[in-house]
Amino acid sequence: MGQNWCSHFIERHSDQIHAFHGHGIDAVQTRSANEATNKAWYNLLEEVLQTGDKGGPIAPECMYGADETGFQPNGGDVQEKVIGATGQKVQYQVQDSS
């Protein structure tokens, strides 16, 4: 195999595969995103919103958005090439947060 074997392989099979710059996504996020987990999360959220303020509903002005999934030390911008199906707009690369 030569130095340019990979790029030539991708070129020959460009109707099926494409090289992308990877976009980082936390490994925890990829494991937790499924229908059963999402349904359980929204059921719990609804219950807390209806009864979370000493048995009464939580007022809309007391609700805030937050995301505590960690952070990527390099800002989440992965500059590595990854291979994916042709026609995809974004190709994610799983990585752990530190």
ABEGO torsion letter per residue (X at the ends): XBAAAAAAAAAAAAAABBBBBBBBBBAAAAAABBAAAAAAAAAAAAAAAAAABGGBBBBAAABBBBBBAEBBAAGGBBABBBBBBBGBABBBBBBBBX
